[in-house]
Amino acid sequence: MTKRATGITALLLLALWGVRPAHAACDVTVPRGGDIAAAIAALPDDGHARTVCLGAGDYLLRRFVPILRDGVHLRGSGAATVLRMQDGVAQPLIVIGDWRDEAPAQPVRDVSIEHLKLVGARADHEFMPEHPYLSNSAIVVRRGENIALQDLELDACRSACILTERDTRGVRIERNRILGAVWDGVSFNRSAQVTVRDNEIRGNSAAGITAEHLEDSEIRGNTIAGNGSHGLYLSDSLRNRVVANRIENNRHAAVFLTCAVRFRDPQPVLCWDNSMSQGNVFEDNRLARNEHGYDIGADRAANCKLPQWQPNVWRDNRSDAPNRDPRPEQFGLCTRAG
């Protein structure tokens, strides 16, 4: 088969799978200052993937951009393409998936956002007042499948910079700069099969990455630095691989392994039964200038002595800080050497 024939075959396969090549031709080009949401809404609903291109310049948003259909690819011209929420508007910038209902009825598939910058707004609320279940994160993925967020810069995010939730699966978060969130840089809530690779996640007020029930995912090759609480906070998270990351200069632990919190008040915090993070592998990470390498948060309802417990594996990680596993005689050792 000739090289030309091979290339044509590959493009046909991508089309059949509902995926477009990274530099597919633009179906629509939105000029600087144009209405991105209107351009997406006007795409023909014919089952074919479509690429919406944005030029260099500022796009001031007065309302979030919804992506409610499959096969939308939003592509900027790099850091010179800036989506900026107007100050005082308490909304996310982009929502992939159903935003009208608290629990989305259908998934949205095969969406990508790449090569642009997103800047949040100064606002009084972490959640959208009209839809209090909708976080004012820069990008919110709600029951998404096969979603790519690549080569982005996200800054001044009102909640997290990226939030995936509501049984989202198959997200690729790659080569992004994620900075200055009011809470966490990246937040996962009931998500699975996520890839977080080669990102810089720095200077966020809470954790660099936080997960509340993350399964079968990979966090690899990232720099997670200078965040206000932990580098990586894993709650009720199972069978994830954390490999070859630089996790440094975070206020508390590089890695915090804990449960899903049931009650925060009155103290002490109480966990949901059997919700301790387990079966995760941490390998070949470089940890520097954190308060602890790893820290453990367990209690009588969620701990590492319970039946069918799967230990976390800690292998070939370099750290200049001690690990902390309080009360192992009561709650068990939650990690083991590989």
Solvent accessible surface area in square Angstrom, and as a share of the most:
residue,aa,sasa,rsa
1,M,183,0.82
2,T,92,0.53
3,K,189,0.80
4,R,188,0.68
5,A,38,0.29
6,T,72,0.42
7,G,34,0.33
8,I,80,0.40
9,T,56,0.33
10,A,49,0.38
11,L,97,0.48
12,L,109,0.54
13,L,74,0.37
14,L,47,0.24
15,A,73,0.56
16,L,144,0.72
17,W,162,0.57
18,G,23,0.23
19,V,42,0.24
20,R,65,0.24
21,P,50,0.32
22,A,61,0.48
23,H,145,0.65
24,A,12,0.09
25,A,82,0.64
26,C,62,0.37
27,D,62,0.32
28,V,50,0.28
29,T,88,0.51
30,V,6,0.04
31,P,94,0.59
32,R,176,0.64
33,G,55,0.53
34,G,25,0.24
35,D,92,0.48
36,I,3,0.01
37,A,31,0.24
38,A,53,0.41
39,A,17,0.13
40,I,6,0.03
41,A,87,0.68
42,A,82,0.63
43,L,12,0.06
44,P,67,0.42
45,D,128,0.66
46,D,70,0.36
47,G,77,0.74
48,H,121,0.54
49,A,20,0.15
50,R,50,0.18
51,T,2,0.01
52,V,0,0.00
53,C,11,0.07
54,L,4,0.02
55,G,26,0.25
56,A,58,0.45
57,G,17,0.16
58,D,71,0.37
59,Y,1,0.00
60,L,79,0.39
61,L,13,0.07
62,R,158,0.58
63,R,109,0.40
64,F,1,0.01
65,V,2,0.01
66,P,22,0.14
67,I,0,0.00
68,L,66,0.33
69,R,41,0.15
70,D,67,0.35
71,G,5,0.05
72,V,0,0.00
73,H,18,0.08
74,L,0,0.00
75,R,35,0.13
76,G,10,0.09
77,S,70,0.45
78,G,20,0.19
79,A,67,0.52
80,A,57,0.44
81,T,0,0.00
82,V,14,0.08
83,L,0,0.00
84,R,92,0.33
85,M,4,0.02
86,Q,67,0.30
87,D,72,0.37
88,G,59,0.56
89,V,28,0.16
90,A,13,0.10
91,Q,27,0.12
92,P,0,0.00
93,L,4,0.02
94,I,0,0.00
95,V,0,0.00
96,I,0,0.00
97,G,0,0.00
98,D,22,0.11
99,W,33,0.11
100,R,141,0.51
101,D,76,0.39
102,E,93,0.42
103,A,66,0.51
104,P,12,0.07
105,A,73,0.56
106,Q,130,0.58
107,P,16,0.10
108,V,9,0.05
109,R,104,0.38
110,D,26,0.14
111,V,2,0.01
112,S,14,0.09
113,I,0,0.00
114,E,13,0.06
115,H,54,0.24
116,L,2,0.01
117,K,47,0.20
118,L,0,0.00
119,V,18,0.10
120,G,9,0.09
121,A,11,0.09
122,R,186,0.68
123,A,20,0.15
124,D,128,0.66
125,H,90,0.40
126,E,53,0.24
127,F,90,0.38
128,M,8,0.04
129,P,75,0.47
130,E,116,0.52
131,H,41,0.18
132,P,97,0.61
133,Y,47,0.18
134,L,0,0.00
135,S,5,0.03
136,N,3,0.01
137,S,1,0.00
138,A,1,0.00
139,I,0,0.00
140,V,0,0.00
141,V,0,0.00
142,R,1,0.00
143,R,75,0.27
144,G,0,0.00
145,E,45,0.20
146,N,52,0.26
147,I,0,0.00
148,A,3,0.03
149,L,0,0.00
150,Q,27,0.12
151,D,42,0.22
152,L,5,0.03
153,E,32,0.14
154,L,0,0.00
155,D,46,0.24
156,A,47,0.36
157,C,1,0.00
158,R,46,0.17
159,S,7,0.05
160,A,5,0.04
161,C,0,0.00
162,I,0,0.00
163,L,17,0.08
164,T,0,0.00
165,E,17,0.08
166,R,87,0.32
167,D,81,0.42
168,T,0,0.00
169,R,104,0.38
170,G,23,0.22
171,V,1,0.01
172,R,89,0.33
173,I,0,0.00
174,E,21,0.09
175,R,117,0.43
176,N,2,0.01
177,R,102,0.37
178,I,0,0.00
179,L,29,0.14
180,G,33,0.32
181,A,1,0.01
182,V,62,0.36
183,W,124,0.43
184,D,26,0.13
185,G,0,0.00
186,V,0,0.00
187,S,18,0.12
188,F,1,0.00
189,N,56,0.29
190,R,120,0.44
191,S,3,0.02
192,A,5,0.04
193,Q,95,0.42
194,V,2,0.01
195,T,32,0.18
196,V,0,0.00
197,R,88,0.32
198,D,77,0.40
199,N,5,0.03
200,E,44,0.20
201,I,0,0.00
202,R,94,0.34
203,G,42,0.40
204,N,2,0.01
205,S,72,0.46
206,A,18,0.14
207,A,3,0.03
208,G,0,0.00
209,I,0,0.00
210,T,13,0.08
211,A,0,0.00
212,E,86,0.38
213,H,29,0.13
214,L,1,0.00
215,E,38,0.17
216,D,66,0.34
217,S,7,0.05
218,E,34,0.15
219,I,0,0.00
220,R,79,0.29
221,G,30,0.29
222,N,2,0.01
223,T,24,0.14
224,I,0,0.00
225,A,1,0.01
226,G,31,0.29
227,N,4,0.02
228,G,28,0.27
229,S,25,0.16
230,H,25,0.11
231,G,0,0.00
232,L,0,0.00
233,Y,43,0.17
234,L,0,0.00
235,S,3,0.02
236,D,27,0.14
237,S,0,0.00
238,L,35,0.17
239,R,124,0.45
240,N,0,0.00
241,R,91,0.33
242,V,0,0.00
243,V,10,0.06
244,A,41,0.32
245,N,1,0.00
246,R,124,0.45
247,I,1,0.00
248,E,22,0.10
249,N,85,0.43
250,N,4,0.02
251,R,171,0.62
252,H,64,0.29
253,A,1,0.01
254,A,0,0.00
255,V,2,0.01
256,F,33,0.14
257,L,0,0.00
258,T,7,0.04
259,C,3,0.02
260,A,22,0.17
261,V,38,0.22
262,R,106,0.39
263,F,103,0.43
264,R,147,0.54
265,D,117,0.60
266,P,109,0.68
267,Q,130,0.58
268,P,98,0.62
269,V,54,0.31
270,L,52,0.26
271,C,7,0.04
272,W,128,0.45
273,D,94,0.49
274,N,99,0.51
275,S,7,0.04
276,M,2,0.01
277,S,0,0.00
278,Q,36,0.16
279,G,21,0.20
280,N,0,0.00
281,V,27,0.15
282,F,1,0.00
283,E,40,0.18
284,D,55,0.29
285,N,3,0.01
286,R,84,0.31
287,L,8,0.04
288,A,27,0.21
289,R,148,0.54
290,N,12,0.06
291,E,91,0.41
292,H,33,0.15
293,G,0,0.00
294,Y,22,0.09
295,D,15,0.08
296,I,5,0.02
297,G,19,0.18
298,A,21,0.17
299,D,17,0.09
300,R,173,0.63
301,A,26,0.20
302,A,0,0.00
303,N,12,0.06
304,C,10,0.06
305,K,122,0.52
306,L,49,0.24
307,P,117,0.74
308,Q,169,0.75
309,W,41,0.14
310,Q,105,0.47
311,P,44,0.28
312,N,0,0.00
313,V,11,0.06
314,W,35,0.12
315,R,77,0.28
316,D,106,0.55
317,N,24,0.12
318,R,162,0.59
319,S,48,0.31
320,D,99,0.51
321,A,17,0.13
322,P,95,0.59
323,N,69,0.35
324,R,106,0.39
325,D,28,0.14
326,P,45,0.28
327,R,130,0.48
328,P,49,0.31
329,E,124,0.56
330,Q,88,0.39
331,F,11,0.05
332,G,8,0.07
333,L,117,0.58
334,C,0,0.00
335,T,13,0.07
336,R,127,0.46
337,A,83,0.65
338,G,61,0.58
